[in-house]
């Protein structure tokens, strides 16, 4: 599985997981000139900006470790733009990371 298809599969899984927990998905792969946000969801009075990170191997580190300060800054800028453009100023804001692990154990029995 290449990185692009792993990313898409991870976003599908994360969206389904969020919906099962009562989140309403507003947007996916929302893109601007400043960057992109994988999932934008709402639960209660909080709008969640979710970065999805998928990994297939433990030795690559935790997926959330890939969301460094530079990436966080880009996500914040896109979130601010989204809130202004969609007139959502009354919501609380949460920044989340959805870690998705892919693990294939071949020839295990």
PyMOL commands that set and color helices and strands:
alter all, ss='L'
color gray80, all
select helices_A, chain A and resi 3-20+58-60+63-66+69-85
alter helices_A, ss='H'
color red, helices_A
select strands_A, chain A and resi 24-31+36-43+46-55+92-101
alter strands_A, ss='S'
color yellow, strands_A
deselect
rebuild
show_as cartoon
